[in-house]
Amino acid sequence: MPVVVLYGDESFLLEQAANRLRQQVVNPAMASLCHRVYSSPSLAKVLEAVGSVSLALGGQTLVEIKDFSLLHQASKDAFTDAQLDELKGLLEAVDDSKVVLFLSSKIDGKIKFPKWLVKHPKFRVEKYETFKFWETDKASEFLQQHARQNNIQLLPEAADTLVELMGTELRPLANEVDKLSIYALNRPITRQDVLQLSNHSDNLFLLVNNWILQQKPADTFRDLNEILSRRHPIEIFATVQSYFNNIFRVMWLHSKGAGMDAIAQRTGQKPFTIKKHLTSPFSRVPIQRWVKLKRALVEMEWKTKTGQMDGHLALEVLLGT
């Protein structure tokens, strides 16, 4: 597969496909030598990149060309046509030491060069289109596949409910499944989990994330008032505790020097989930703040349950921590 063309308006699938190719081709130890990325390059730069000698020392070089303008614009003169003919010859002559990736949100198949590129029998061409709003079955199948690939247990009826609530846009759907897996830990994600946590107008995930990361305080208090109009404070505290604690335990053990495997063993979470936590924005939150939030969460929930403080007020105090 010396030449690969990935394109389409479904950015999430496009990114996944590009990442799979990078992992397959690029040796991380030699990434600075064997992975070159060109964003919106000129035709001259593309010619230079495709015609250059591979520096991978026995491996493969990945030349990544993003948003090449001539994929969706017609050439304007004979000189450009001559350069495009030269580029065609270089692409057909690419050997196994190099992979050339064209990555674009669109390709106009009516224009001469893009049409040649996507119709070439020896090139690998993949198109990723956004699901239409009525293609709920496809979106649900995608979610279940995404869950399996990431060792997440997602019941089919839970996937269907997520699509019903959020539509067919794949990136937010996948993000919601990832967050639900934190809440559910190692049990299957159920329809009830989705109904409790993922209603688009009642997203506790976003509220808790903004609270931990100290982002958008005005939105956080507004969202809390909306949620409290439908849900009891005790129920909110229970949900927040479960979601917060699964992340807190990872960060606490990491701060004590535990490795990923040890954290996974201690918490019962999968290594993949641990890695996601440790590379997420949560990793930039100081451990002192995690401890402070944990104490505040326990204290406010206790005061609510024992009648020492009104539940609404306790949640507002918590979110102000």
Secondary structure as GFF3:
##gff-version 3
##sequence-region A 1 321
A	DSSP	beta_strand	3	7	.	.	.	ID=ss1
A	DSSP	alpha_helix	11	25	.	.	.	ID=ss2
A	DSSP	three_ten_helix	28	30	.	.	.	ID=ss3
A	DSSP	alpha_helix	31	34	.	.	.	ID=ss4
A	DSSP	beta_strand	35	39	.	.	.	ID=ss5
A	DSSP	alpha_helix	43	51	.	.	.	ID=ss6
A	DSSP	beta_strand	61	66	.	.	.	ID=ss7
A	DSSP	three_ten_helix	69	71	.	.	.	ID=ss8
A	DSSP	alpha_helix	78	92	.	.	.	ID=ss9
A	DSSP	beta_strand	98	104	.	.	.	ID=ss10
A	DSSP	alpha_helix	112	119	.	.	.	ID=ss11
A	DSSP	beta_strand	124	127	.	.	.	ID=ss12
A	DSSP	alpha_helix	136	149	.	.	.	ID=ss13
A	DSSP	alpha_helix	156	166	.	.	.	ID=ss14
A	DSSP	alpha_helix	170	184	.	.	.	ID=ss15
A	DSSP	alpha_helix	191	197	.	.	.	ID=ss16
A	DSSP	alpha_helix	204	213	.	.	.	ID=ss17
A	DSSP	alpha_helix	217	228	.	.	.	ID=ss18
A	DSSP	alpha_helix	233	255	.	.	.	ID=ss19
A	DSSP	alpha_helix	260	267	.	.	.	ID=ss20
A	DSSP	alpha_helix	271	278	.	.	.	ID=ss21
A	DSSP	three_ten_helix	281	284	.	.	.	ID=ss22
A	DSSP	alpha_helix	287	305	.	.	.	ID=ss23
A	DSSP	alpha_helix	311	319	.	.	.	ID=ss24
###
